[in-house]
């Protein structure tokens, strides 16, 4: 028995094949969409964010100009004596640090924390406030680190080498 395939390839057969193919594709897409897990609601998620401050634009420290032939006068101070124009270092905080304030006094705003062995130049003072003697100190390497400090934690030192 011989089968004639030409007689089976009619427009009605092509339409049926296309219709069955579309039906199978539709069922496949439906099955895939139902089997994929739904992502969780983003409103219910918590995210942790760490804010990192931008670096400040601190101008570089400038070395002082020194005349090698000019006589240098080193003030002779009694131990524990402070005066304007000398270098001091922070001492005796036991690692806790020293509050450097915007004005003399315990109620003045804290500008920054100074730590043991940090070197500063005294530019103003003394001022007596809240039972303490206060000196205005400025960092040798950063003019932004300046404020009032209690004399109890300052020690006179020789001027640092340039």
C-alpha positions in Angstrom: 0.0 0.0 0.0 1.4 3.3 -1.0 0.6 6.6 0.8 0.5 9.8 -1.1 1.8 12.6 1.2 1.0 15.3 -1.4 -2.7 14.8 -0.8 -2.2 15.2 3.0 -0.5 18.7 2.6 -3.5 20.8 2.2 -4.1 24.4 3.5 -6.4 22.9 6.2 -3.6 20.7 7.5 -1.2 23.6 7.6 -3.7 25.7 9.5 -4.2 22.8 12.0 -0.5 22.4 12.5 0.0 26.1 13.2 -3.0 26.2 15.5 -1.6 23.2 17.6 1.9 24.8 17.7 0.5 28.1 19.0 -1.6 26.3 21.6 1.5 24.4 22.8 3.6 27.6 22.9 0.9 29.4 24.9 0.7 26.5 27.4 4.5 26.5 27.7 4.6 30.2 28.5 1.8 29.9 31.1 3.6 27.0 32.8 6.9 28.9 32.9 5.3 32.1 34.4 3.5 30.0 37.1 6.6 28.0 38.0 9.0 31.0 38.5 9.0 32.2 42.1 7.7 35.7 42.8 10.4 38.1 44.1 9.7 39.5 47.6 8.1 42.8 48.0 10.9 45.5 48.0 9.0 47.6 50.6 9.4 44.8 53.2 13.2 44.7 52.7 15.6 46.6 55.0 18.9 47.8 53.7 21.8 49.0 55.7 23.6 52.1 54.4 27.0 53.4 55.5 27.6 57.1 54.9 31.3 57.8 54.3 32.1 61.5 54.5 33.9 63.1 51.6 37.6 63.9 52.3 38.2 67.5 53.3 40.2 69.9 51.2 42.8 70.8 53.8 45.6 72.9 52.3 49.0 71.4 52.6 51.2 72.5 55.5 53.8 75.1 54.6 57.2 74.9 56.2 58.2 78.2 57.9 60.9 80.2 56.3 64.0 80.2 58.5 66.9 82.5 58.3 70.0 80.4 59.2 72.0 83.5 60.3 69.3 85.1 62.5 69.9 84.5 66.2 67.2 82.3 67.7 65.8 83.2 71.0 64.5 80.3 73.0 62.4 81.5 75.9 63.6 80.2 79.2 60.5 79.1 81.1 60.1 77.6 84.5 58.7 74.0 84.5 55.0 74.1 83.8 55.0 77.7 82.7 53.2 78.4 79.4 53.2 81.6 77.3 52.0 82.7 73.9 54.3 81.8 71.0 55.7 78.5 72.4 55.1 74.9 71.3 53.3 72.5 73.6 52.2 68.9 73.5 49.2 67.3 75.0 50.1 65.1 78.0 48.4 63.2 80.8 45.1 62.1 79.1 45.9 58.4 79.5 44.8 57.8 75.9 41.4 59.4 76.4 42.2 62.6 74.6 41.7 66.3 75.4 38.6 68.2 74.3 39.7 71.3 72.3 36.9 73.8 72.4 35.7 76.8 70.4 36.0 79.2 73.4 37.5 79.0 76.9 35.1 77.2 79.3 33.6 73.8 79.9 30.3 74.8 78.2 31.9 75.9 74.9 31.4 73.6 71.9 34.0 70.9 71.3 35.8 71.4 68.0 37.9 68.3 68.0 39.8 65.8 70.2 43.5 66.2 70.8 45.6 63.2 71.8 48.7 62.6 73.9 52.0 63.8 72.2 50.2 66.0 69.6 52.1 69.2 69.1 50.5 72.7 69.0 51.6 76.3 69.0 50.1 78.6 71.6 48.7 81.7 70.0 46.5 83.3 72.6 45.8 83.2 76.3 45.8 82.7 79.1 42.1 83.0 80.0 40.6 81.8 83.3 37.2 80.2 83.0 35.4 77.5 85.1 38.3 77.1 87.5 40.8 76.3 84.7 43.5 78.3 82.7 42.8 78.0 79.0 45.2 78.5 76.0 44.3 78.9 72.4 46.4 76.4 70.5 46.9 75.8 66.7 48.2 72.7 65.0 51.5 73.0 63.2 50.3 71.0 60.2 46.5 71.8 60.0 45.2 75.3 60.7 41.7 73.8 61.0 42.8 72.1 64.2 42.7 75.1 66.5 40.9 75.9 69.7 41.0 76.4 73.4 42.6 73.8 75.7 43.0 73.4 79.5 46.6 74.2 80.7 46.6 71.1 83.0 47.2 68.8 79.9 49.7 71.0 78.1 53.5 70.7 78.4 56.0 73.2 76.9 58.4 71.6 74.4 61.2 73.0 72.2 60.2 74.2 68.8 60.0 71.3 66.3 62.6 71.1 63.5 61.3 72.4 60.1 
